Amino acid sequence: MRRHDIDWLRVILFGLLIWFHYAVFSLGELEFGNDLMGLLNLPLMFIITVMHQWRLAALFVISGMGTCFAFRRRTWGVYVKERFSRLGIPLLFGTYILFLGILDPLGTTFQFFELFPGSDSMVYGHLWFIYNLLIYSVLLTPLFSYVRNNPEGKIVRATRSLLKIRYGMGLLIVPPVILALNGILFKPWEFGEVGMWWEFPRYMIYFLFGYLMIAAKEDYFPAIDKIRIPVTILTPLLAFVWFVSDEMFETPEIYAGGWVLEGYDAFAVEPTIAAVLQSFHAWFWCLFVFSWASKLLNRPSKWLAYLNEAVYPTYIVHMHLTFLPIVLLAIIGLGYYTSMAIGTLIVFVGVMICFEIARRASFFRPLFGIKGGKEEVNKLYPFNQTKDNGIRILFSLIFNALAVGMILMLLLWIIGAGVIAQ
């Protein structure tokens, strides 16, 4: 059964990601201090920092759920092949073309396969999400295959038992405890960023959770509905406690990790408390959005399939469109909030134009993670206005040429932003 709420959440969270990146990368325009203006900026900082704790976690859960739906209709071999096609091709295209890795193919390839290169050396840039998702998909394929072939096996039975614990305590407590153990064991040694170091297993756990919850079939959604009210009450409280707690700990970077490098003990009371708080905070936000989406969003829409198809291509190109508006609007001096509203709108319009071009260019569809080829293109305007093969070939040449021009434009935008900023 198709769950429209999961598709809607995927669309909404990727849309928020576009706003989030614009808001974060333009923070340099804000003035922080103890005056009135500094206090007025607190709500923004609360939203940004709290959202950063759970938005990616929720997206990996959604990816795990989607994987479970997909795995029911595929063998493990077909699934892995599709993952390399849907994720691997856009990843390589983004790395070597959109981020100009082709200019240094050997160095790019070396860094591409480097284990946790750090954000400054990631040749795939913001596509680390796709990179990690591809690795998780391959690593967990044997487990997914076992679960699919043993729908009443120990793993599924254990998941169902957890979901059936009275008052939803299994769903509320067990997953964040597992996540906290990951933080306690791995966070002390290295700063976690963009899915590397201790964040790598963390997001893989979220991905696995998403798969197992859908594998439990009819037990998950009733369980999530039952805990909606307590989660709605507790999540804002956890968010507030988490937001103010960072200043209360003496251990540096207690939520980001790597304090051993500063000479602090790896395991102590403070880091343990912080790991537990961080894990419960992020997990409860996931439960919050999933429970309310289950109640409000599980209904079809004529826009849903369209927006769902737009997720990957808009995600792939959005960072290239983000920086130039930030730089130009900062020069104009409209102010942070006005610039953020205008700039975010510009990026949204830009990514949708790119999507409309890419989905009509049959050669470029797989490069942007869009399923289907010429047969899908022929269903779109203006291809569907004629059955003349010659005219359709002409349309194809035009839109594939537009796609080439679009890629050049994306490169000019991100290079231009760097040049103007200097």
Summary of the structure (lengths in Angstrom):
residues: 422
radius of gyration: 22.5
end to end distance: 52.5
largest distance: 72.5
contacts: 1330
relative contact order: 0.12
helix: 79%
strand: 0%
